[in-house]
Amino acid sequence: MPADIANVLRPVAEPILVDDVYTADQHSRLLDVVRRNGPWPMIIAQHFDSPEALVATLSGALPAGVTPTFDMFLTPTFRGYLAQNGACLYPEIEDAFYNSRFLELARGYWKAKYATPSYMLFNIQGACDSMDPAHLDATSFRGLNHQSAPTWLCNTMAKSGLFTRWMKKMCQVITWYYESGPGGGFTYWPEGPMGQPKRLAAPMWNKGVVVQNEMMYHRGEANGPADQRKPKGLLFESMWQADPASADGWLITSNGEVIQKVPAKEMRFLVHWNAEVFADLGDLKQNLDHTDDISTDQVFDIFIKDLRARGVQFEMPTDPLRDPVFIALLNRTYDVGTPRIYPQDAPGPQQIAA
């Protein structure tokens, strides 16, 4: 792992642990929104159009000669958005999104003057494997973010260290509700992927972290009974929804057929709140006025210049955003490898396989 690249991947500050993140009433309303507005698709189905694009967001490259497939990373983890582009999508949870306490935490974390909420999402699952060695959340830049560019591109930009000038200051408040076991914790590397990890272990009921997950490797751990972590019939197109026969149970379906029932006590619920932070008025104006945004054309010009300086041989594709060979090339070039150390109680997937 190149030390110069690995050292880039550190959050602006040590994550801050917080308790009692949401009120009981807010939690109830958040879950009610999820129950009433499903079904919800899997995370990978929303963000990736090729296995190569998915690999580019993770730490570590696949061994030479191994062709990635979605089946390698298929886990029953589902996602939905509660707010986007600064707008809450469900008025009944506006107080959770436009959250003064969270804004104060975000400003304090960055030691900045201004902050504004940008989006809010949830991840939800029952028993589930974790095939993720560690990853970055979709990194945001002035002019490009996960809504205007592929996630793999934003994350490869972050890993390369070539685009720090355009990187936005982002802060997350991430909260978990998971009482059952085994597993289900959160491992993170605040000192970079070559450093010592830290771990927030289950039970994790209304516990959270204030963090810059866009620049810190982290992973959700496998959870629940091992024999239930990959239900038979799980597909890329599988969905999550409320069980109409239960007041608090859930269903996973494939092509409309129920493949697993998930009782409430085995459900792991994550709420991810995100804010954009501005150091001062000048920083705020630069972002709002778009006086120094970056375009995809500029991104690839910078990548090409750096690849040539490194002596990397390649042919420029006609569609670099979607060309799997070029995506794999960038991933190999700026790969930081998997974290060097995992917690003893939460080994990485490659350790389990070994």
N, C-alpha and C positions, 0 to 999 in steps of 0.2 A: 504494500500500500504506500503510494507516494506521500511522504510526510507533509509536503507543501499543500497537497489537496486535502488530506485528512484534517489538517489544522484549520482549514476554512470552515469545516462543519461543526461549529460551536454556536450555541445560542448567545444572545447578547448578555444574558445573565442567567444565573442558576435558577431553575424552575422553583416557584413558590407554591408550597402545598397549602390548600385551603379546605376547611370543613364547612358543612352546612351551606353549600353553594346556592341551592334553590330552596324556596320554602316548600312545605308539603303541598300547598295548594298549587304552586307553579308546577311541581313535578306531576301532580295529578292531571293538570291541564295539558302538559306536554305529552303525556302518554295518551290522553284522550284524542289529541290531534292525530297521533300515529294510528290509533285504532280506527278512527273514522275516515281516514283519507288514504288508506292503502288500496291495493297492494303496492309493495315497495320492492324495487329490483336490487340485485346484488351490486356491491360496490364496483367490482371489476367490469360489470356490464355497462356501467354509466361512464366510466372514465377512460377506457382503453379499447381501441379498435384492432389491436394486434397483440400477440404475446410479447413481441419484441418491445413494444411500447411499455408494457407492464414491467418487464425486466429492467428497463432503463430507469424506473423510479425506485428500485430496490438497491440495497447494498450488495455488492458482489456480482460477478458475471457467471454465467453458466460455463461448465467445462467445455473445452474445444470439441466440436463435433456434435454437441447436443442441441437439437432444434427445439426451442420452447413451444409449448402448447398451453392453452388456457387450462386444460385438465390438471397441469402441474400445480396450479395455484387456486383451484376451485375449492372455496370454503363457503359455508352458508352464513355470510355476513352481508347484511342489507343496509341500505342507506336511503335517507330522504332529506330534502332541504326544507327548512322552516323559515328562512329568510335569505334573500339574495339581493346584491347590489344596494345594500342599505335599506331595503324594504322588507318588513315582516309580512310573510305570506298568509298568516293566520292571525286575525286581530285579537283573538282570545289569549294569545301569548305575547302580546306586544310588550308587557312589562318585563318579561324574561329577556327579550332581545334588546330593547332600549333600556339597558340596565346601568344605572348610575354607579353602583358598586363595581361592576365589571370595568367600566370606563376608568374609574379611579385606579383600579388594580393595573390596568394596561398602561396608563400614564406613569404610574409609579415604577412599574417593571422596566420601562424604557428610560425613565427620568426625563420624560417629555412633557410638553405643554398641552398638546391637543390629541384627541382620539375620537374616532367615530366608528360605530359598529358597521361591519360590512356584510357578513353572512352568518348563518347558523344552520347546523345540520345535526342529524343523529345517525349513529350506527346501532344496529340491533341484531341480536343473534341468540340462538340457544347454544347447545353443545357445539363446539367448533374447534377444529385444528387451527394452527397458525403456521402457514408455510412461508411467512415473512421473516427473513433474517434480521431485518431492520429497514426502515424507510424514512424519507422526508415527506412531510405534507407538501402539497403543491405550492411551490414558491412563487411569490408575486413580484413583478417588476413594473416600473412605470412604463405603460404601454402594452404590457403582456401579463396575463394571469391565467388561472386554470379555466376561466370562462371564455377567453379569447384565443387561447393557444393550447395545444395538447399538454397534459400533465407531464408526460415524459420530457418534453422540451424544457419546460420551466425547471424541472428538477435537475436535468443535465446541465443547464445553465448555472444552477446553484452549486452543483458539485465541482464544476470547472474552475470556479473562482474568477472567471473572466468578466463577470457582469455585475460586480459589487456596486459600481457607480449607479446602476439603475434599480437596485433592489429596494423594495418597499419595506418599511418598518411595520411588521405585523405582530400581533399578540393574540394568543388564544387562551380562553378559559375552558378547559376540558374536564368534564365531570362524568363520573361513573356511578351506576347503580347495579351492583352485583353482590349478592349475599352468599350465593352457593359456592361450591367447590367441586372438583379441584381446579386449580389454576385460575385464570381470569385476570391476572395482574397486569401491570404496565411497567415495562423495562425501558430505560432511557440512558443516553450517553452524553451527559452535559459537558464532559471534558473532551469530546470528540470520539470518533470510532476506535481510536487507538487507546483510549483511556478506560478508566474503571466505570462500569455501569452502576446505575442506581435503580431501585425497584419500589414500586408502590404495589403491595400485595393485597389480594382479596382477604376479607370482605371489604368492599369499597362502596359503601352506601352514602351517596351524596358527598363524596370526596372528590376533590379536583386539584388541578395544577394550573398556575399561570405560567405561560411558557411561550417560547418562539419555536414551535415544532417544525417550522419551515427550514430551520438550520440546525436541527438536532436530530440525530438518528434515534428512533424509538420503535417499539413494537408492542402490540397487544398480544398477550400470551394465550396459548390454547386454554380452553375451559370446558368444564362439564365432563360427563362420563365419556371415556375414550371410545366406547363402542357406538356412541350416538353422534360423533362429531362430523361424520360425512354420511348423511342419510342416503339410502339407496334411491336412485332416480334423480339425484341432484344434477341440475343442468346450468349452463351459463344463463339461461333465461328463467331460472326458478325465481319465485316471488315469496315475499313475507306478508302476512296479513293477520288481522284479528280473527280468532276462532268464534264464529257466531254462536256456537253452542256453549261458550264459556265467558264469564264476565271478565276474566283477566288472562285467558289462555291465548295462544298464538298458533298459526299454521304456516308450514312451508309447502308450497305447491309447485308442481312442474306441469306445464300444459294444462292447468286447471285441476289436476289431480293432487290430492293431499299426499305428501310423502313423509311428513313428520308433524306431530303435535308437540308443542313446546309449552309446558306449564310455566306460570309466572315465576315460580321460585328458581327456575333454571335459565331465565332470560337475563342476558347482559345488555344493558342499555347505556350508551355513551352519548352525551350531548356536547357538541363542539361549537363554541361561540368564538367569533373572530372579529377583531377590530384592526383598523388601520391607524397607525400612530404617527404623529408629526412632531419633530423636535421643537420647532418654533414656527412663527408666522411665515418666514421665508420658505421653510420646508413645505408648509401647507400650500402656499401659493404655487410653488413649483409643481406640486402634484395636481392641483386643481386646474392650473392653466396649461398643463401639458407642454411645458417649455423644454422638457428634456426627456421625452418618451423614447423608447426603443421599439423598432419594428422587427418583424421576422426576417426581413431582408438583411438588416444590420446584424442580427444574431448570426445568421449563416455566414455572412462576410467575416465576422470575428472568429467563428469556429474554423472556417477554411484557412484563414491566415495562421491560426494557432496550430492546426493540424500540419500545415506545410512546414512551419517552423520546427515542429517535432519530428519531421521526416516521415510522417505517416502517408502511405500511398493509398489513394482512393480515386474513384470516379464520381464526379458530382452528379447525383440523380436529378431527373427532371422534377420530381416531387419529393424534396427532402423531408417534408413533414410526415410522409407516410411510407417512405421507402424502407422496408425492414432491414436491408443490408446496411444502409447508411445509419439507421438508428442503432443497429448493433455495433457499428464501428465507433460511433460517439460514446456508446456505453462502455466499450472496452477501453477507449482512450482515457476517459475520465472516471473510470471505475475506482472507487476507494476501497473496495473489498468489504467483506463482512466484518463486523466488529471483532476485535481481537479477544475480548473477554465477555462471557455471559454469566449471569448469576447462577450459582450452583443449583438453586431451586427452580430456575427457569431457563433451561438450555435452549440454544437456537435449533432450528429444524435440521441443519446439517449435522449437529452433534447427536441429535436423536437418531438420524438415519445411520450414523456411524455405529 
